[in-house]
Amino acid sequence: MIKFELIESKGGLISKRVTTRTNYLIIDGEINPNWKHESFGRKIEQAMIYKLNGQRISIVSEHEWVKQL
């Protein structure tokens, strides 16, 4: 589980929604076919829509994010 305090200590802000101001969406590494029907899946879907429309947003697995720290 991502530690929100760690994100904030690196200058990140936690948001309940993906918006045009979102730079990164950190996702759990577990692939779940039910994501599409859950709020987290909607975040991934929205991030992809923004990305396809030219918005600069990175979708990163939690594992990769931790490795980069």
PyRosetta script that sets phi, psi and omega in degrees:
from pyrosetta import init, pose_from_sequence

init()
pose = pose_from_sequence("MIKFELIESKGGLISKRVTTRTNYLIIDGEINPNWKHESFGRKIEQAMIYKLNGQRISIVSEHEWVKQL")
pose.set_psi(1, 134.7)
pose.set_omega(1, -179.8)
pose.set_phi(2, -68.4)
pose.set_psi(2, 134.2)
pose.set_omega(2, 177.3)
pose.set_phi(3, -89.0)
pose.set_psi(3, 113.9)
pose.set_omega(3, -178.4)
pose.set_phi(4, -60.3)
pose.set_psi(4, -34.1)
pose.set_omega(4, -179.4)
pose.set_phi(5, -62.5)
pose.set_psi(5, -36.0)
pose.set_omega(5, 179.8)
pose.set_phi(6, -66.6)
pose.set_psi(6, -42.1)
pose.set_omega(6, 178.1)
pose.set_phi(7, -62.1)
pose.set_psi(7, -47.4)
pose.set_omega(7, -178.9)
pose.set_phi(8, -65.1)
pose.set_psi(8, -35.4)
pose.set_omega(8, 179.6)
pose.set_phi(9, -66.3)
pose.set_psi(9, -21.5)
pose.set_omega(9, 178.1)
pose.set_phi(10, -94.8)
pose.set_psi(10, 7.8)
pose.set_omega(10, 177.5)
pose.set_phi(11, 92.8)
pose.set_psi(11, 4.3)
pose.set_omega(11, 179.9)
pose.set_phi(12, -81.6)
pose.set_psi(12, 156.2)
pose.set_omega(12, 175.9)
pose.set_phi(13, -115.7)
pose.set_psi(13, 140.5)
pose.set_omega(13, 179.6)
pose.set_phi(14, -93.3)
pose.set_psi(14, 134.7)
pose.set_omega(14, 179.9)
pose.set_phi(15, -134.5)
pose.set_psi(15, 147.7)
pose.set_omega(15, 177.8)
pose.set_phi(16, -82.2)
pose.set_psi(16, -14.9)
pose.set_omega(16, -176.5)
pose.set_phi(17, -128.5)
pose.set_psi(17, 154.9)
pose.set_omega(17, 170.6)
pose.set_phi(18, -91.3)
pose.set_psi(18, 124.9)
pose.set_omega(18, -180.0)
pose.set_phi(19, -128.3)
pose.set_psi(19, 179.3)
pose.set_omega(19, 177.6)
pose.set_phi(20, -67.0)
pose.set_psi(20, -13.4)
pose.set_omega(20, 177.5)
pose.set_phi(21, -91.2)
pose.set_psi(21, -4.0)
pose.set_omega(21, 179.9)
pose.set_phi(22, -73.3)
pose.set_psi(22, 130.0)
pose.set_omega(22, 177.1)
pose.set_phi(23, -99.2)
pose.set_psi(23, -36.0)
pose.set_omega(23, -177.1)
pose.set_phi(24, -136.4)
pose.set_psi(24, 140.2)
pose.set_omega(24, 169.0)
pose.set_phi(25, -119.2)
pose.set_psi(25, 114.9)
pose.set_omega(25, -179.5)
pose.set_phi(26, -96.0)
pose.set_psi(26, 123.4)
pose.set_omega(26, -176.4)
pose.set_phi(27, -117.5)
pose.set_psi(27, 155.6)
pose.set_omega(27, 175.8)
pose.set_phi(28, -66.0)
pose.set_psi(28, 145.1)
pose.set_omega(28, -179.0)
pose.set_phi(29, -74.3)
pose.set_psi(29, -13.3)
pose.set_omega(29, -178.8)
pose.set_phi(30, -77.4)
pose.set_psi(30, 125.6)
pose.set_omega(30, 177.1)
pose.set_phi(31, -85.2)
pose.set_psi(31, 128.5)
pose.set_omega(31, -176.5)
pose.set_phi(32, -131.2)
pose.set_psi(32, 119.8)
pose.set_omega(32, -178.7)
pose.set_phi(33, -65.1)
pose.set_psi(33, -14.2)
pose.set_omega(33, 179.6)
pose.set_phi(34, -88.1)
pose.set_psi(34, -2.5)
pose.set_omega(34, -179.6)
pose.set_phi(35, -52.5)
pose.set_psi(35, -39.2)
pose.set_omega(35, -177.0)
pose.set_phi(36, -54.8)
pose.set_psi(36, -30.4)
pose.set_omega(36, -174.7)
pose.set_phi(37, -100.0)
pose.set_psi(37, 4.1)
pose.set_omega(37, -178.8)
pose.set_phi(38, -113.4)
pose.set_psi(38, 162.2)
pose.set_omega(38, -177.7)
pose.set_phi(39, -61.3)
pose.set_psi(39, -34.3)
pose.set_omega(39, -179.9)
pose.set_phi(40, -65.9)
pose.set_psi(40, -37.6)
pose.set_omega(40, 176.5)
pose.set_phi(41, -63.1)
pose.set_psi(41, -35.0)
pose.set_omega(41, 177.5)
pose.set_phi(42, -66.7)
pose.set_psi(42, -33.6)
pose.set_omega(42, 176.6)
pose.set_phi(43, -65.3)
pose.set_psi(43, -43.7)
pose.set_omega(43, 178.6)
pose.set_phi(44, -63.2)
pose.set_psi(44, -44.0)
pose.set_omega(44, 179.0)
pose.set_phi(45, -60.1)
pose.set_psi(45, -46.3)
pose.set_omega(45, 179.9)
pose.set_phi(46, -64.4)
pose.set_psi(46, -41.4)
pose.set_omega(46, 178.2)
pose.set_phi(47, -60.8)
pose.set_psi(47, -40.8)
pose.set_omega(47, 178.8)
pose.set_phi(48, -65.6)
pose.set_psi(48, -39.1)
pose.set_omega(48, 177.5)
pose.set_phi(49, -61.9)
pose.set_psi(49, -47.4)
pose.set_omega(49, 178.0)
pose.set_phi(50, -59.8)
pose.set_psi(50, -44.5)
pose.set_omega(50, -178.7)
pose.set_phi(51, -61.1)
pose.set_psi(51, -44.5)
pose.set_omega(51, 179.3)
pose.set_phi(52, -65.7)
pose.set_psi(52, -24.7)
pose.set_omega(52, 178.3)
pose.set_phi(53, -92.3)
pose.set_psi(53, 13.0)
pose.set_omega(53, 174.0)
pose.set_phi(54, 93.6)
pose.set_psi(54, 1.7)
pose.set_omega(54, 178.1)
pose.set_phi(55, -70.7)
pose.set_psi(55, 140.7)
pose.set_omega(55, 178.8)
pose.set_phi(56, -87.3)
pose.set_psi(56, 95.9)
pose.set_omega(56, 178.3)
pose.set_phi(57, -136.9)
pose.set_psi(57, 134.9)
pose.set_omega(57, 178.7)
pose.set_phi(58, -107.5)
pose.set_psi(58, 133.5)
pose.set_omega(58, 176.1)
pose.set_phi(59, -106.7)
pose.set_psi(59, 115.0)
pose.set_omega(59, -170.2)
pose.set_phi(60, -125.6)
pose.set_psi(60, 137.9)
pose.set_omega(60, 175.7)
pose.set_phi(61, -72.2)
pose.set_psi(61, 152.0)
pose.set_omega(61, 178.3)
pose.set_phi(62, -56.8)
pose.set_psi(62, -41.0)
pose.set_omega(62, -179.6)
pose.set_phi(63, -59.3)
pose.set_psi(63, -47.8)
pose.set_omega(63, -179.5)
pose.set_phi(64, -66.3)
pose.set_psi(64, -38.2)
pose.set_omega(64, 179.6)
pose.set_phi(65, -62.1)
pose.set_psi(65, -45.6)
pose.set_omega(65, -179.9)
pose.set_phi(66, -64.5)
pose.set_psi(66, -39.7)
pose.set_omega(66, 178.4)
pose.set_phi(67, -60.0)
pose.set_psi(67, -36.5)
pose.set_omega(67, -177.6)
pose.set_phi(68, -75.2)
pose.set_psi(68, -16.6)
pose.set_omega(68, 177.8)
pose.set_phi(69, -69.4)
pose.dump_pdb("model.pdb")
